Amino acid sequence: MNNPYSAYVKNMDNIETKEELLVKVFEEILSLLNIAVYSIEKGDVKTKAENLTKVTDALAILKASLDRENGGEIAENLDKLYDFCMEELLKANMTDDISKIKDVIDILTPIYEGFKGALENIRK
């Protein structure tokens, strides 16, 4: 079995810009959310809690890093979405409610896709 931390460090070495980092963060968030869903289905409370905590922490960092001066309405809306997602994940963690996690996935996926599309445009 490969060491996940080694793979993470290797991938981090390949990130050159803050835009690439943002896309990687969203990919990791979505992956952790899917692992949390699977963990609930399998009754693995520890893994579920660990992954939801990691996602909540990542969302808090994304929220804190928003450029409210230059981001205008987009930053304000992301701020509200991140708050909502964190609240839903806290509830999901307490109640093992998979639907709340899937709702967060449904909210964050289009944001991820938008950032990924923007990164692709920057690369062109």
C-alpha positions as CSV (number, residue, x, y, z in Angstrom):
1,M,0.0,0.0,0.0
2,N,1.3,3.5,-0.9
3,N,1.8,6.0,1.8
4,P,-0.9,8.7,1.3
5,Y,1.3,11.4,2.8
6,S,4.1,10.7,0.4
7,A,1.6,10.9,-2.5
8,Y,0.3,14.2,-1.1
9,V,3.8,15.7,-0.8
10,K,4.7,14.5,-4.3
11,N,1.5,16.2,-5.7
12,M,2.3,19.4,-3.7
13,D,5.6,19.6,-5.5
14,N,3.8,19.7,-8.8
15,I,1.7,22.7,-7.8
16,E,3.0,25.9,-9.2
17,T,0.4,28.6,-8.7
18,K,-2.2,29.5,-6.1
19,E,-4.9,28.7,-8.7
20,E,-3.6,25.1,-9.0
21,L,-3.5,24.9,-5.2
22,L,-7.1,26.0,-5.0
23,V,-8.2,23.3,-7.5
24,K,-6.2,20.7,-5.6
25,V,-7.9,21.7,-2.3
26,F,-11.3,21.3,-3.8
27,E,-10.4,18.0,-5.2
28,E,-9.2,16.8,-1.8
29,I,-12.4,18.2,-0.1
30,L,-14.6,16.4,-2.5
31,S,-12.6,13.2,-2.1
32,L,-12.8,13.4,1.7
33,L,-16.6,14.0,1.6
34,N,-17.0,10.9,-0.5
35,I,-14.9,8.9,2.0
36,A,-17.1,10.3,4.8
37,V,-20.3,9.0,3.0
38,Y,-18.7,5.6,2.5
39,S,-17.6,5.6,6.2
40,I,-21.1,6.2,7.4
41,E,-22.4,3.5,5.1
42,K,-19.9,1.1,6.6
43,G,-20.4,2.2,10.2
44,D,-16.8,3.6,10.5
45,V,-17.5,6.5,12.9
46,K,-13.9,7.4,13.4
47,T,-13.0,7.8,9.7
48,K,-16.2,9.7,9.1
49,A,-15.4,12.2,11.9
50,E,-11.8,12.6,10.9
51,N,-12.7,13.4,7.3
52,L,-15.6,15.7,8.0
53,T,-13.3,17.6,10.5
54,K,-10.6,17.9,7.8
55,V,-13.2,19.3,5.3
56,T,-14.6,21.7,7.9
57,D,-11.1,23.0,8.6
58,A,-10.3,23.4,4.9
59,L,-13.5,25.3,4.4
60,A,-12.7,27.6,7.3
61,I,-9.3,28.3,5.7
62,L,-10.9,29.0,2.3
63,K,-13.4,31.3,4.1
64,A,-10.6,33.2,5.9
65,S,-8.6,33.6,2.7
66,L,-11.4,35.2,0.7
67,D,-10.4,38.6,-0.8
68,R,-13.3,40.6,0.4
69,E,-11.9,43.9,-0.9
70,N,-11.5,42.8,-4.5
71,G,-13.9,39.8,-4.5
72,G,-17.0,41.8,-4.1
73,E,-20.3,39.9,-4.4
74,I,-18.5,36.7,-5.4
75,A,-16.4,36.7,-2.2
76,E,-19.5,37.5,-0.1
77,N,-21.5,34.6,-1.7
78,L,-18.6,32.2,-1.2
79,D,-18.4,33.2,2.4
80,K,-22.1,32.4,2.9
81,L,-21.8,29.1,1.1
82,Y,-18.7,28.0,3.1
83,D,-20.6,28.9,6.3
84,F,-23.6,26.9,5.2
85,C,-21.5,23.9,4.2
86,M,-19.6,23.9,7.5
87,E,-22.9,24.0,9.5
88,E,-24.3,21.1,7.4
89,L,-21.2,19.1,7.9
90,L,-21.3,19.6,11.7
91,K,-24.9,18.4,11.7
92,A,-24.0,15.4,9.5
93,N,-21.1,14.5,11.8
94,M,-23.5,14.5,14.8
95,T,-26.3,12.6,13.1
96,D,-24.6,10.5,10.4
97,D,-26.9,12.2,7.9
98,I,-25.5,11.2,4.5
99,S,-28.0,13.5,2.7
100,K,-26.4,16.6,4.3
101,I,-22.9,15.5,3.1
102,K,-24.3,14.9,-0.4
103,D,-25.9,18.4,-0.3
104,V,-22.5,19.9,0.4
105,I,-21.0,17.9,-2.4
106,D,-23.7,19.2,-4.7
107,I,-22.9,22.8,-3.6
108,L,-19.1,22.5,-3.8
109,T,-18.8,20.6,-7.1
110,P,-19.9,23.5,-9.3
111,I,-17.5,25.8,-7.5
112,Y,-14.7,23.3,-8.0
113,E,-15.7,23.0,-11.7
114,G,-15.7,26.8,-12.1
115,F,-12.2,27.1,-10.5
116,K,-10.9,24.2,-12.6
117,G,-12.3,25.8,-15.8
118,A,-10.8,29.2,-14.9
119,L,-7.4,27.4,-14.3
120,E,-7.7,25.8,-17.7
121,N,-8.4,29.2,-19.3
122,I,-5.4,30.7,-17.5
123,R,-3.1,28.0,-18.9
124,K,-4.2,28.7,-22.5
